Structures are given as C-alpha cells and as structure tokens.
Amino acid sequence: MIMSKDNPKAGRKVLVGMSGGVDSSVAALLLQQQGYEVIGATMDTAYGNAPEQAREVCRDLGLSHYVIDVRQAFRRDVIERFLHAYLHAETPNPCVECNRNIKFSLFLPLMEELGVDYFSTGHYIRCEQKNGRYLLRCAVDEQKDQSYFLYALQQNILSRCLFPLGGMTKTEVRELAAEFGLSSAGQKDSYDICFIPGGDYRELLQKEAPGQLQPGDILDLDGNCLGQHNGLANYTLGQRRGLEIALGTPAYVLDFDLERNALLVGPKTALMRQRVRVCRNNFLAFARLDKPLRVWVKIRYRALSQPATLLPLPAADELEICFDEAQWGVTPGQSAVYYDGEYLLGGGTICRD
C-alpha cells in the first residue's frame, strides 16, 4: 500500500513484539500497510525458537529485527513466581505475570534507544482513550479475546500501545498472512505455557523443587486420614482425578494445610464461595476503587462472566468480590478480572483466606 505524504502515520515508528507466530506477523504487516515505520523485536526467554521464527518473518516484510535477552528477568519474574505459587498452595497465572513484568515493560528501553513512538503486539484486544484514561475493550473475536491476561498493564504502557488485531477474527488474520505469503501463515496456535512445552507443570516442579514435594496425609473434613498424597504442589483446588482414594462418593481437593502438609478433600459443594478477597489489583478505568461497584467478573480465562459487587478494603490494592450467586472452584493465585460490558475495568489475584 502506497501512503500519501500527508498521511499522519508516515514516519511514525512502532516497535512490534514478534514471536514468529501468525498474530504478531500480521500485526506488523497491518502497521506497515498503514504507513508506520515498523521495527521487529523478539524476547529471548531461553525457551522455544521465537527469535529464529521472528527473524524469518521480518525478512519476509523487510523489517529490521532486534532480539532482547530477557532470560534472567523471565526466570526471576515468571518461572520463579510460578514455582513459588504452586509450592505455597496457589495456582499461578504466568501469562499475566509475563505481560505485567516482561513483555511490555522490558521493551521500553529499546523504544527510547530507537526513538520509537509506539509499541504493538499481536494480542486480540482493542485500546481506546476515554476521560483521560486508556481503556481496553474486548476483541471482536470473542474466542480469541485476550483481555483477561492484560488487566495488569499500567497507563504509561497503554498510552503507547497499538493493537491492530482487536477488530479482526482469527480466520481473517490467517487469510491475510496467506495472501501475503508470510512464513508464519500456516503455523498452529500454541496453548501450552511456553516454558512447559508438554503442558504438565508437575514435571517442572519435579525438576526444580524435588525436595519440597513431600508425601503427607489426605484428610476429610472431620480430620480422618483417607490416604497419602505425593506432595501438595502436585494437586490443584477442585481436582478430582488422581487422588487414589475410595469414599463411595466423589471427592474433590478443597484446600491445602501447609503446616501439617495435609491435603483436604470433600464434596463438591464445599468448594462453593460467594465472597472472595482479591489482592494486587490494577484498574484501567480509574486509579482506585473507593466505593462499591457493580461489575461482571471472570475467575478463569474460559469462564463465563458472573454478576458481582466489588467492595473496597482498607489496603489500597485489595478488595472483596461479593458474587450474586456462589461460585465453584474459586482458585487462589488465579486472576479475577472485572468488566463493564465490553470494557475491561481491571483485575487482581485471588488470595488465600
């Protein structure tokens, strides 16, 4: 696409975080077509082959390409947090931590060095400015919307972000990649955690923290010993399979007694919760919650949003969710994310009681 000299985007620079996948490739292509001067950049986390794949896409598009060594920061702020959470009876959300601490903030120094105006990724999300604040709006493609993972982004980051794919469907993205012959056009989507290629976090725990996976008792709600577990971190809240106990009725993981190294199990009904404390909150629509607010809440990425009221707590970054109806499987360590229709209001980390 040839842009006229009076195109306001001509000459503006944008750094595109590229994984080598089809989404970030098409994001770069679209921005290039719009008249931006596009530069590709890829994180080297020591996992996967993103730098090599992204370099090939940048050759396809005629872009400069930089690789940023984030291995130390990724280890500290993502992998070690991930391990710490499981070893302390929480179920972590590493993609949120990567977006919060790595994927966006660590590109800023390179942006300043190169005199770049904007940063872009292949996330399916829309960004808008209202009342002096930058808001995120759910993507047009509901199945690909990634707002759940982006609630922790700060205003200084969002003010410089472009998200070209927010108004597109995945099918349209793939068709465009194929039309322009991008090397990433036929690449399959990955649903695994990048540093756990096989998808089983227990293998990582066995490798990184074998001495902390000690066997202990499995107890019912009355304190009766029903069997032995093989390390608390090998289990998740709500888990039913793999307990290897026979009660005659289904038993689910209800909680973890870290002091006694005991796994507590019981009926599914005992997992229902109506009030939930959430910490490490970040809001996009406003700076801080100072009064009760009606919202819709997601407690898992693929969960349906549920109506609730957010109640402020004395600590600045904490609040309580009061669901209209009790919810099953509210999991400490996971994210609770708040919406007003299509708009992402904010989110935080579900706390242990």
Phi, psi and chi 1 to 4 in degrees:
 res  aa     phi    psi   chi1   chi2   chi3   chi4
   1 MET       -  126.5  179.2 -178.7  -65.4      -
   2 ILE   -93.1  124.9  -60.5  175.2      -      -
   3 MET   -98.4  143.1  -51.4  -57.8  -64.9      -
   4 SER   -74.1  160.7   63.5      -      -      -
   5 LYS   -66.2  -21.8  -68.8 -176.8  178.8  179.6
   6 ASP   -92.4   11.1   59.7   -6.2      -      -
   7 ASN   -66.8  119.3  175.8   14.8      -      -
   8 PRO   -65.1  -17.1   23.1  -33.4      -      -
   9 LYS   -88.4  -16.2  -62.9  173.1 -177.3  176.9
  10 ALA   -60.9  130.0      -      -      -      -
  11 GLY    86.6  -14.0      -      -      -      -
  12 ARG   -76.5  135.8  -55.9  -60.6  -65.3  -87.4
  13 LYS   -97.9  141.1  -67.1 -177.1  179.4 -179.8
  14 VAL  -135.1  130.6   55.1      -      -      -
  15 LEU   -93.9  123.6 -172.3   71.5      -      -
  16 VAL  -106.4  121.0 -179.7      -      -      -
  17 GLY   -72.8  112.5      -      -      -      -
  18 MET  -115.9  129.5  -58.0 -173.9   69.4      -
  19 SER   -98.8  -10.7   65.5      -      -      -
  20 GLY    93.2   -6.8      -      -      -      -
  21 GLY   -81.8  172.6      -      -      -      -
  22 VAL   -68.5  -33.7   65.9      -      -      -
  23 ASP   -66.4  -52.3  -64.7  -30.2      -      -
  24 SER   -68.1  -29.9   58.0      -      -      -
  25 SER   -63.7  -45.8  -58.2      -      -      -
  26 VAL   -70.7  -34.0  170.9      -      -      -
  27 ALA   -57.9  -44.9      -      -      -      -
  28 ALA   -64.5  -42.4      -      -      -      -
  29 LEU   -60.3  -46.9  169.6   65.1      -      -
  30 LEU   -62.5  -42.8  -70.3  170.8      -      -
  31 LEU   -66.4  -37.0  -68.2  167.0      -      -
  32 GLN   -62.9  -42.5 -170.4  179.4   52.0      -
  33 GLN   -65.2  -30.9  -72.0 -176.3  -34.4      -
  34 GLN   -76.9   -8.5  -69.1  169.6   21.8      -
  35 GLY   107.5    0.6      -      -      -      -
  36 TYR   -73.1  152.7  -70.7  100.8      -      -
  37 GLU   -85.3  109.2 -179.3 -178.3  -22.1      -
  38 VAL   -99.7  134.6  178.6      -      -      -
  39 ILE  -125.3  132.3  -58.2  168.3      -      -
  40 GLY   -92.5  144.4      -      -      -      -
  41 ALA  -144.9  141.8      -      -      -      -
  42 THR  -134.0  139.1  -55.7      -      -      -
  43 MET   -82.5  133.1  -59.3 -173.0  -55.5      -
  44 ASP   -99.1  101.8  178.5    6.0      -      -
  45 THR   -94.5   -5.1   64.3      -      -      -
  46 ALA    82.4    5.8      -      -      -      -
  47 TYR  -125.3  135.4  -64.1   90.1      -      -
  48 GLY    76.0 -175.0      -      -      -      -
  49 ASN  -123.6   37.6   57.7  -13.5      -      -
  50 ALA   -56.7  -44.4      -      -      -      -
  51 PRO   -57.2  -42.4  -28.4   38.1      -      -
  52 GLU   -68.3  -43.3  -67.3   77.5   13.1      -
  53 GLN   -65.2  -43.4  -69.8  178.3  -28.0      -
  54 ALA   -67.1  -35.6      -      -      -      -
  55 ARG   -61.8  -38.6 -172.6  175.4  -63.9  114.5
  56 GLU   -66.4  -41.6 -176.3  174.8   -4.9      -
  57 VAL   -63.8  -42.1  174.3      -      -      -
  58 CYS   -62.7  -34.4  -74.5      -      -      -
  59 ARG   -64.5  -41.0  -79.5 -160.8  -61.7  -94.5
  60 ASP   -56.2  -40.4  -67.1  -17.4      -      -
  61 LEU   -95.7   -6.0  -64.8  172.2      -      -
  62 GLY    73.1   36.6      -      -      -      -
  63 LEU  -105.0  148.8  -52.6 -179.5      -      -
  64 SER   -67.5  150.6  -60.0      -      -      -
  65 HIS  -139.4  131.4 -179.2 -116.9      -      -
  66 TYR  -120.2  146.2  -65.9   81.5      -      -
  67 VAL  -115.7  127.8  176.0      -      -      -
  68 ILE  -106.4  125.0  -55.7  175.0      -      -
  69 ASP   -79.8  104.0 -175.4   -9.9      -      -
  70 VAL  -113.7   18.0  -58.9      -      -      -
  71 ARG   -58.6  -44.7  -70.9  174.0  -68.2 -179.8
  72 GLN   -67.1  -46.1 -174.1  175.1    8.7      -
  73 ALA   -65.8  -39.1      -      -      -      -
  74 PHE   -64.0  -41.4 -170.9   78.5      -      -
  75 ARG   -61.8  -47.6  172.7   75.6 -167.0 -173.2
  76 ARG   -70.1  -48.3  179.7 -172.6   65.4 -120.6
  77 ASP   -93.7  -13.1  -66.4  -30.8      -      -
  78 VAL  -118.3  -59.9  178.5      -      -      -
  79 ILE   -68.3  -46.2  -62.6  176.7      -      -
  80 GLU   -68.0  -35.1  -70.4 -177.2    3.7      -
  81 ARG   -64.5  -39.6  -75.9  178.4 -179.3  -90.1
  82 PHE   -59.8  -49.7  179.9   88.6      -      -
  83 LEU   -64.4  -43.7  -65.1  169.0      -      -
  84 HIS   -59.6  -41.4 -178.6  -88.6      -      -
  85 ALA   -61.9  -50.0      -      -      -      -
  86 TYR   -62.9  -36.8  -91.4  115.5      -      -
  87 LEU   -74.8   -8.2  -66.4  171.0      -      -
  88 HIS  -120.8   33.4  -70.7   79.9      -      -
  89 ALA    63.3   35.6      -      -      -      -
  90 GLU  -124.6  158.9  -64.8 -177.3  -12.7      -
  91 THR  -110.8  105.1  -57.8      -      -      -
  92 PRO   -76.9  166.9   29.9  -35.9      -      -
  93 ASN  -126.1   83.7 -159.4  -35.6      -      -
  94 PRO   -63.9  -27.9   23.2  -34.0      -      -
  95 CYS   -66.0  -36.6  -67.0      -      -      -
  96 VAL   -63.8  -44.6  169.3      -      -      -
  97 GLU   -65.8  -36.9  -65.7  -56.3  -37.5      -
  98 CYS   -65.2  -43.1 -175.0      -      -      -
  99 ASN   -66.5  -37.1  -72.8  -31.4      -      -
 100 ARG   -69.5  -45.3 -173.9 -158.6  -52.1  -96.3
 101 ASN  -107.7  -20.5  -60.9  -50.1      -      -
 102 ILE  -120.7  -65.3  -54.2  -68.1      -      -
 103 LYS   -60.1  -34.6 -168.7  170.0  -70.1 -176.8
 104 PHE  -100.5  -49.6  -71.9   81.5      -      -
 105 SER   -68.8  -33.3   59.8      -      -      -
 106 LEU   -77.9   -8.0  -69.7 -170.2      -      -
 107 PHE   -84.9  -15.7  -79.1  107.9      -      -
 108 LEU   -58.2  -45.3  -71.1  175.9      -      -
 109 PRO   -59.1  -39.8  -26.3   36.4      -      -
 110 LEU   -66.9  -36.3 -179.0   58.7      -      -
 111 MET   -60.2  -43.9  -68.3  174.1   63.9      -
 112 GLU   -66.3  -40.8  -62.1  -56.4  -38.1      -
 113 GLU   -62.7  -37.8  178.3 -176.5  -22.1      -
 114 LEU   -93.4   -2.2  -61.9  175.4      -      -
 115 GLY    66.2   41.0      -      -      -      -
 116 VAL   -87.8  140.7  168.6      -      -      -
 117 ASP   -84.4  -39.1  -57.4  -70.9      -      -
 118 TYR  -134.2  162.3  -59.8  106.4      -      -
 119 PHE  -123.2  141.8  177.8   64.0      -      -
 120 SER  -138.7  153.9 -179.6      -      -      -
 121 THR  -138.6  176.3   68.8      -      -      -
 122 GLY   -94.4   23.5      -      -      -      -
 123 HIS   -68.4  145.1  -75.5   96.7      -      -
 124 TYR   -89.2   94.0  -73.9   79.8      -      -
 125 ILE  -164.3  155.5 -168.3   71.2      -      -
 126 ARG  -116.6  143.3  -68.9  175.7  -77.2  179.8
 127 CYS  -119.2  131.4 -172.5      -      -      -
 128 GLU  -135.6  157.2  -61.0  177.2    3.4      -
 129 GLN  -110.8  125.7 -172.3  177.6   16.1      -
 130 LYS  -140.9  133.0  -76.0 -170.2  175.8 -177.3
 131 ASN    52.2   38.8  -59.6  -39.1      -      -
 132 GLY    79.6    6.2      -      -      -      -
 133 ARG  -126.6  151.4  -66.3 -173.8   70.3   86.6
 134 TYR   -93.8  125.8  -70.0   87.1      -      -
 135 LEU  -116.0  153.2  -53.1 -179.1      -      -
 136 LEU  -105.8  136.0  -69.6  177.2      -      -
 137 ARG  -119.2  139.2 -174.1 -179.8 -179.7 -172.1
 138 CYS   -55.6  149.5  -65.5      -      -      -
 139 ALA   -69.6  157.2      -      -      -      -
 140 VAL   -61.6  -40.2  167.3      -      -      -
 141 ASP   -82.7   99.5 -170.5  -22.8      -      -
 142 GLU   -61.2  -32.4  -65.6 -178.5    1.6      -
 143 GLN   -72.0  -21.3  -65.1  -58.2  -50.0      -
 144 LYS  -108.2   -5.3  -62.8  -58.4  -64.2 -177.6
 145 ASP   -50.9  132.2  172.5   64.4      -      -
 146 GLN  -117.6   20.6  -67.7  170.1  -62.1      -
 147 SER   -58.8  -34.3   58.1      -      -      -
 148 TYR   -55.5  -33.3 -179.9   85.7      -      -
 149 PHE   -92.4   -1.4  -60.2  107.2      -      -
 150 LEU  -116.4    7.6  -63.1  171.8      -      -
 151 TYR   -64.4  -21.0   72.4   83.4      -      -
 152 ALA   -84.7   -1.6      -      -      -      -
 153 LEU   -69.1  138.3  -63.3 -176.3      -      -
 154 GLN   -88.8  162.3  -59.2  -68.9  -41.0      -
 155 GLN   -61.0  -37.1  -70.5  -69.1  -58.4      -
 156 ASN   -66.0  -26.7   67.5  -45.6      -      -
 157 ILE   -78.2  -50.0  -62.6  -71.3      -      -
 158 LEU   -61.1  -30.9  -70.6  174.9      -      -
 159 SER   -63.5  -16.6   67.4      -      -      -
 160 ARG  -116.9   12.2  -58.1 -177.5   69.2  178.4
 161 CYS   -98.1  143.1  -78.2      -      -      -
 162 LEU  -124.0  134.5  -59.2  174.4      -      -
 163 PHE  -127.2   86.7  -62.5  107.3      -      -
 164 PRO   -66.8  -19.2  -16.6   28.5      -      -
 165 LEU   -92.1   -2.8  -55.0 -169.7      -      -
 166 GLY   -60.2  -28.1      -      -      -      -
 167 GLY  -100.2   12.4      -      -      -      -
 168 MET  -117.7  160.2  -59.6  179.4   68.0      -
 169 THR   -95.8  161.3   65.6      -      -      -
 170 LYS   -61.0  -37.8 -176.5   72.2  175.6 -163.7
 171 THR   -60.3  -43.6  -60.5      -      -      -
 172 GLU   -63.9  -38.0  -69.1  170.4  -25.1      -
 173 VAL   -63.9  -46.6  166.8      -      -      -
 174 ARG   -64.2  -40.6  -72.6 -157.3  176.7  -81.2
 175 GLU   -63.0  -39.9  -70.8  174.6  -10.8      -
 176 LEU   -67.1  -40.5 -168.9   59.5      -      -
 177 ALA   -62.5  -41.0      -      -      -      -
 178 ALA   -68.3  -39.8      -      -      -      -
 179 GLU   -59.3  -38.0  177.8 -174.8  -15.2      -
 180 PHE   -95.9    6.5  -78.4   82.9      -      -
 181 GLY    66.9   31.1      -      -      -      -
 182 LEU   -70.7  141.3  -62.4 -176.6      -      -
 183 SER   -63.1  -19.4   56.2      -      -      -
 184 SER   -91.1    0.6   58.7      -      -      -
 185 ALA   -56.6  -40.3      -      -      -      -
 186 GLY   -97.3    7.2      -      -      -      -
 187 GLN   -68.5  133.9 -167.2  174.2  109.9      -
 188 LYS   -75.4  151.1  -66.6 -178.7  178.5  179.6
 189 ASP   -69.8  144.1  -70.0  -16.5      -      -
 190 SER  -107.7  132.2  174.5      -      -      -
 191 TYR  -112.4    2.0  -61.7   98.8      -      -
 192 ASP   -83.0  154.6  -68.8  -28.7      -      -
 193 ILE   -66.5  132.0  -63.7  172.1      -      -
 194 CYS   -59.2  -32.3   66.0      -      -      -
 195 PHE   -94.3    7.8   55.0   90.6      -      -
 196 ILE  -132.5   76.3  -50.1  177.8      -      -
 197 PRO   -55.2  -33.8  -24.4   34.2      -      -
 198 GLY   -81.8  -12.1      -      -      -      -
 199 GLY    86.9   -4.4      -      -      -      -
 200 ASP  -103.6  105.1 -171.5   -8.0      -      -
 201 TYR   -63.7  -22.9   76.4   91.6      -      -
 202 ARG   -63.4  -31.7  -63.9  170.8 -178.4   84.5
 203 GLU   -64.2  -39.2  -66.6 -178.6    4.2      -
 204 LEU   -66.2  -41.3 -177.9   65.8      -      -
 205 LEU   -61.8  -43.6  -74.7  169.5      -      -
 206 GLN   -61.4  -35.9  -70.2  -72.0   -9.9      -
 207 LYS   -76.3  -42.4  176.4 -176.6  175.8 -178.3
 208 GLU   -92.0  -27.9  -61.8  -76.7   -9.3      -
 209 ALA  -142.3   51.6      -      -      -      -
 210 PRO   -62.3  -33.3   24.8  -35.7      -      -
 211 GLY   -72.5  -12.9      -      -      -      -
 212 GLN   -99.4    3.8  -61.7 -170.9   55.2      -
 213 LEU  -103.1   78.9  -60.4  175.6      -      -
 214 GLN   -96.8  137.5  -60.6  -61.6  -38.5      -
 215 PRO   -65.8  156.9   23.3  -32.2      -      -
 216 GLY  -163.9 -171.9      -      -      -      -
 217 ASP   -82.8  147.1  -67.0  -25.1      -      -
 218 ILE  -102.4  121.4  -60.6  176.8      -      -
 219 LEU  -117.5  145.9  -53.7  177.1      -      -
 220 ASP   -88.6 -177.6   65.4   16.0      -      -
 221 LEU   -66.3  -17.8  -67.7  175.5      -      -
 222 ASP   -94.8    3.2  -64.4  -39.6      -      -
 223 GLY    86.3    7.7      -      -      -      -
 224 ASN   -76.7  138.6  -60.0  -50.2      -      -
 225 CYS   -82.4  123.5 -176.4      -      -      -
 226 LEU  -106.9  -12.0  -53.4  175.6      -      -
 227 GLY   163.8 -162.6      -      -      -      -
 228 GLN  -124.9  138.9  -66.5  -73.5  -60.7      -
 229 HIS   -99.4  167.3   65.8   75.0      -      -
 230 ASN  -111.9   33.3   60.3   -0.8      -      -
 231 GLY   120.3  120.7      -      -      -      -
 232 LEU   -56.8  -36.0  -66.9  179.7      -      -
 233 ALA   -67.8  -11.4      -      -      -      -
 234 ASN   -81.3    1.3  -74.2  -45.6      -      -
 235 TYR  -125.6  155.4  -57.0   83.3      -      -
 236 THR  -126.7  153.4   56.6      -      -      -
 237 LEU   -57.9  133.7 -164.4   75.3      -      -
 238 GLY    86.9   -5.1      -      -      -      -
 239 GLN   -64.1  138.9 -179.7  176.9  -27.7      -
 240 ARG  -116.2  -45.2  177.0 -176.8  173.3 -173.4
 241 ARG   -75.8  151.3  -61.8 -178.2 -176.6  -82.5
 242 GLY    85.6    5.7      -      -      -      -
 243 LEU   -79.0  -26.2  -62.9 -179.4      -      -
 244 GLU    56.5   44.4  -62.4 -178.0   -3.5      -
 245 ILE  -130.7  151.0   55.6  176.0      -      -
 246 ALA  -120.7  109.9      -      -      -      -
 247 LEU  -111.1  -13.2  -63.9 -179.6      -      -
 248 GLY    91.6  -19.2      -      -      -      -
 249 THR  -132.9  153.6   57.9      -      -      -
 250 PRO   -58.9  135.8  -23.9   34.9      -      -
 251 ALA  -120.5  140.2      -      -      -      -
 252 TYR  -124.1  152.8  -62.6   79.9      -      -
 253 VAL   -69.8  121.0  173.8      -      -      -
 254 LEU  -101.0  -34.7  -58.1 -179.0      -      -
 255 ASP  -170.0  175.0 -154.5   -9.4      -      -
 256 PHE  -128.3  123.1  -52.8   86.6      -      -
 257 ASP   -96.5   95.8 -172.2  -32.1      -      -
 258 LEU   -67.3  -35.0  -63.9  175.5      -      -
 259 GLU   -64.8  -41.0  -69.8 -172.4    4.0      -
 260 ARG   -95.9   -0.4  -67.3 -171.5  -68.3  173.0
 261 ASN    53.1   45.6 -170.7   32.9      -      -
 262 ALA  -116.5  143.5      -      -      -      -
 263 LEU  -100.6  122.8 -172.0   68.9      -      -
 264 LEU   -99.3  128.7  -51.6 -178.0      -      -
 265 VAL  -128.6  160.4  -57.9      -      -      -
 266 GLY   178.3 -165.9      -      -      -      -
 267 PRO   -71.7  157.4   27.8  -36.4      -      -
 268 LYS   -59.5  -33.5 -174.5  175.8 -178.2  178.2
 269 THR   -61.3  -26.2   53.4      -      -      -
 270 ALA   -73.2   -8.0      -      -      -      -
 271 LEU   -90.2   -5.6  -74.6  166.5      -      -
 272 MET   -74.4  132.5  -56.5  -62.2  -71.2      -
 273 ARG  -137.7  137.9  -66.8  178.2   62.4 -172.7
 274 GLN  -106.4  -28.7 -168.9  160.1    9.0      -
 275 ARG  -118.2  131.8  -57.4 -178.6   80.1   92.1
 276 VAL  -136.7  131.3  179.9      -      -      -
 277 ARG   -91.4  135.9 -173.7  168.1   62.5   91.2
 278 VAL  -127.9  132.0 -176.9      -      -      -
 279 CYS  -117.6  177.5   58.0      -      -      -
 280 ARG    53.0   43.1  -62.8 -177.7   73.2 -162.7
 281 ASN   -75.4  145.6  -78.3  -79.9      -      -
 282 ASN  -134.7  133.4  179.7   62.3      -      -
 283 PHE  -115.5  141.9  -67.5  101.6      -      -
 284 LEU   -97.1  -38.7  -78.6   67.4      -      -
 285 ALA   -76.2  -22.3      -      -      -      -
 286 PHE  -156.8  169.9   44.5   84.3      -      -
 287 ALA   -78.6  -38.3      -      -      -      -
 288 ARG  -155.4  144.1  178.8 -179.8  176.1 -179.8
 289 LEU   -78.3  119.7 -178.5   71.6      -      -
 290 ASP  -122.1    4.0   55.9   10.9      -      -
 291 LYS  -157.0  159.9   60.6 -176.6  178.3 -179.3
 292 PRO   -56.3  143.4  -26.4   35.8      -      -
 293 LEU  -140.5  129.6  179.9   66.5      -      -
 294 ARG   -80.6  131.2  -70.7  -69.0  -65.7  171.1
 295 VAL  -147.2  176.6  -64.0      -      -      -
 296 TRP  -111.9  137.2  -69.1   81.6      -      -
 297 VAL  -124.1  135.1 -179.4      -      -      -
 298 LYS  -107.4  130.2  -83.5 -170.4  176.1 -174.5
 299 ILE  -105.0   -2.7   56.4  172.4      -      -
 300 ARG  -149.6  157.5  -72.8  178.5  -62.9  -81.5
 301 TYR   -57.0  -46.9  174.2   45.0      -      -
 302 ARG   -93.7    6.4  -69.0  -59.6 -177.1 -172.5
 303 ALA   -75.3  151.9      -      -      -      -
 304 LEU   -73.9  142.2  -65.4  176.1      -      -
 305 SER   -64.8  141.8  -61.1      -      -      -
 306 GLN  -123.2  141.1  -60.3  -64.7  -33.0      -
 307 PRO   -70.7  141.3   25.4  -33.3      -      -
 308 ALA  -161.5  170.4      -      -      -      -
 309 THR  -118.1  130.1  -59.5      -      -      -
 310 LEU   -89.4  131.0  -58.4 -176.0      -      -
 311 LEU  -117.8  123.2  -56.9  172.3      -      -
 312 PRO   -66.0  147.7   22.8  -30.8      -      -
 313 LEU  -118.6  163.6  -66.3  175.0      -      -
 314 PRO   -56.2  -41.1  -27.9   36.4      -      -
 315 ALA   -67.6  136.3      -      -      -      -
 316 ALA   -59.3  -34.8      -      -      -      -
 317 ASP  -105.5   17.4   69.4  -21.2      -      -
 318 GLU  -117.9  152.0  -68.1 -170.3    6.0      -
 319 LEU  -153.5  171.3   59.1   79.8      -      -
 320 GLU  -119.9  134.6 -175.5  177.8   55.4      -
 321 ILE   -95.5  129.1  -56.2  172.3      -      -
 322 CYS  -113.8  102.3 -178.1      -      -      -
 323 PHE   -72.6  147.3  -72.7  101.1      -      -
 324 ASP   -62.1  -37.6  -70.7    7.8      -      -
 325 GLU  -130.7  144.5  -63.3 -178.6    2.0      -
 326 ALA   -57.8  141.8      -      -      -      -
 327 GLN  -111.8  147.0  -59.1  -63.0  -53.5      -
 328 TRP   -95.0  139.8  178.7   83.6      -      -
 329 GLY    73.9   33.5      -      -      -      -
 330 VAL   -70.3  118.2  179.5      -      -      -
 331 THR  -114.8  116.6  -53.3      -      -      -
 332 PRO   -55.4  137.3  -26.5   36.3      -      -
 333 GLY    98.9  -26.3      -      -      -      -
 334 GLN   -79.7  170.0  -75.2  -72.3  -70.7      -
 335 SER   -95.6  138.5  -63.7      -      -      -
 336 ALA  -106.0  123.9      -      -      -      -
 337 VAL  -122.6  136.3 -178.8      -      -      -
 338 TYR  -110.5  138.3  -35.1  126.4      -      -
 339 TYR  -131.1  150.5  -65.2   86.6      -      -
 340 ASP  -122.6   94.9  177.5    9.6      -      -
 341 GLY    63.2 -124.8      -      -      -      -
 342 GLU   -83.0   -6.9  -69.3 -172.8  -36.1      -
 343 TYR   -95.7  134.6  -72.3   92.0      -      -
 344 LEU   -82.8  118.8  171.9   66.5      -      -
 345 LEU   -87.1  -33.8  -62.2  178.5      -      -
 346 GLY   159.4 -164.9      -      -      -      -
 347 GLY  -179.3  176.6      -      -      -      -
 348 GLY  -163.6 -173.6      -      -      -      -
 349 THR  -102.8  128.6  -56.3      -      -      -
 350 ILE   -66.8  128.6  -62.3  170.0      -      -
 351 CYS   -96.3  156.5  -55.9      -      -      -
 352 ARG   -75.1  146.5  -69.0 -175.4   60.1   78.9
 353 ASP   -68.6      -  -68.0  -27.3      -      -
